[in-house]
């Protein structure tokens, strides 16, 4: 095996690593783009509908979609039933963490938010 052939696998690993990072960056950008779209729909809807109703609708839609995700992962109704508690813990934990982050952001920027 020559020295140059020894370097080729490392180059391929680096290329794969770059592609993996780019995939993560693309996925993260897609995440934030979707967040912005959902918030825009909520804000636009709040012009005509009470914010409490918009909030409830968003929560319900998220719950419905997450129930779909949990059911898609299960092979049977019995399996879904046995995984129900874990799915609820996972999704409510995710929500609690995200809500906490956003509340902290509003607390940290409260005066700036009110000035707009």
KAURJO-V87609 format. One record per backbone hydrogen bond with DSSP energy under -0.5 kcal/mol. NH is the residue of the N-H (numbers start at 0). CO is the residue of the C=O. E is the energy in kcal/mol with one decimal. If there is no record, write none. Layout:
# KAURJO-V87609
nh = [NH NH]
co = [CO CO]
e = [E E]
This chain:
# KAURJO-V87609
nh = [5 6 7 8 9 10 11 12 13 14 15 16 17 18 19 20 21 22 23 24 25 26 27 28 29 30 31 32 33 34 35 36 37 38 39 40 41 42 43 44 45 46 47 48 52 53 54 55 56 57 58 59 60 61 62 63 64 65 66 67 68 69 70 71 72 73 79 80 81 82 83 83 86 87 88 89 90 91 92 93 94 95 96 97 98 99 100 101 102 103 104 105 106 107 108 109 112 113 114 115 115]
co = [1 2 3 4 5 6 7 8 9 10 11 12 13 14 15 16 17 18 19 20 21 22 23 24 25 26 27 28 29 30 31 32 33 34 35 36 37 38 39 40 41 43 44 44 49 49 50 51 52 53 54 55 56 57 58 59 60 61 62 63 64 65 66 67 68 69 75 76 77 78 79 80 82 83 84 85 86 87 88 89 90 91 92 93 94 95 96 97 98 99 100 101 102 103 104 106 108 109 110 111 112]
e = [-1.3 -1.2 -1.1 -0.7 -0.6 -2.2 -2.4 -2.4 -2.6 -2.9 -2.7 -2.5 -2.5 -2.3 -2.6 -2.7 -2.7 -2.4 -2.2 -2.8 -2.8 -2.4 -2.7 -2.4 -2.5 -2.2 -2.3 -2.4 -2.3 -2.4 -2.5 -2.0 -2.8 -2.6 -2.3 -2.3 -2.3 -3.1 -2.9 -2.5 -1.9 -1.1 -1.5 -2.1 -0.7 -2.2 -2.8 -2.2 -2.4 -2.4 -2.5 -2.5 -2.7 -2.4 -2.5 -2.8 -2.6 -2.7 -2.2 -1.9 -2.3 -2.6 -2.4 -2.3 -1.2 -0.8 -2.5 -2.7 -2.2 -1.6 -0.7 -0.6 -2.6 -2.6 -2.6 -2.6 -2.8 -2.5 -2.0 -2.4 -2.4 -2.7 -2.2 -2.4 -3.1 -2.3 -2.2 -2.2 -2.8 -2.6 -2.0 -2.3 -2.7 -2.9 -1.6 -1.2 -2.8 -2.1 -1.4 -0.8 -0.6]
